[in-house]
Amino acid sequence: MLNSFVAAGYRLEEAYVVDEGKRIDLPLEAFDGQPMSASLRELQEQYQQVLSS
């Protein structure tokens, strides 16, 4: 979602996730406006290879 905003020309000032009351700051440089689906698919495949080893 944040990559979509960046791709549309918006500038992020901060990005974070709150999980169980804890705030986790995300690096802004990770959101460059490029689609993440291919990267996530590759990561998923690597993860599955590790689990099946």
C-alpha positions as CSV (number, residue, x, y, z in Angstrom):
1,M,0.0,0.0,0.0
2,L,2.8,2.4,0.9
3,N,4.6,1.7,-2.3
4,S,1.4,2.6,-4.2
5,F,1.4,6.0,-2.5
6,V,5.1,6.6,-3.3
7,A,4.5,5.6,-7.0
8,A,1.6,8.1,-7.1
9,G,4.1,10.9,-6.2
10,Y,3.4,11.2,-2.4
11,R,6.4,11.5,0.0
12,L,6.4,9.4,3.1
13,E,7.4,11.2,6.3
14,E,7.3,8.1,8.5
15,A,6.1,4.5,8.4
16,Y,5.5,2.2,11.2
17,V,3.5,-0.9,12.4
18,V,2.0,-1.2,15.8
19,D,1.8,-4.8,17.0
20,E,0.6,-5.7,20.5
21,G,1.1,-2.2,21.7
22,K,4.7,-2.0,20.4
23,R,5.6,0.4,17.6
24,I,8.1,-0.8,15.0
25,D,9.5,1.9,12.7
26,L,10.0,0.9,9.1
27,P,12.8,2.3,6.9
28,L,11.4,4.8,4.4
29,E,14.0,3.7,1.7
30,A,12.2,0.4,1.6
31,F,9.3,2.1,-0.1
32,D,10.5,3.1,-3.5
33,G,7.3,2.9,-5.5
34,Q,8.1,-0.4,-7.2
35,P,5.8,-3.4,-7.0
36,M,6.8,-5.8,-4.3
37,S,5.0,-8.9,-5.6
38,A,8.0,-10.4,-7.4
39,S,10.3,-9.9,-4.4
40,L,7.8,-11.3,-2.0
41,R,7.2,-14.3,-4.2
42,E,10.9,-15.0,-4.4
43,L,11.2,-14.7,-0.6
44,Q,8.3,-17.1,-0.1
45,E,10.0,-19.6,-2.4
46,Q,13.3,-19.4,-0.5
47,Y,11.4,-19.7,2.8
48,Q,9.6,-22.8,1.5
49,Q,12.9,-24.4,0.3
50,V,14.4,-23.9,3.8
51,L,11.4,-25.4,5.5
52,S,11.4,-28.5,3.2
53,S,15.1,-29.1,3.7
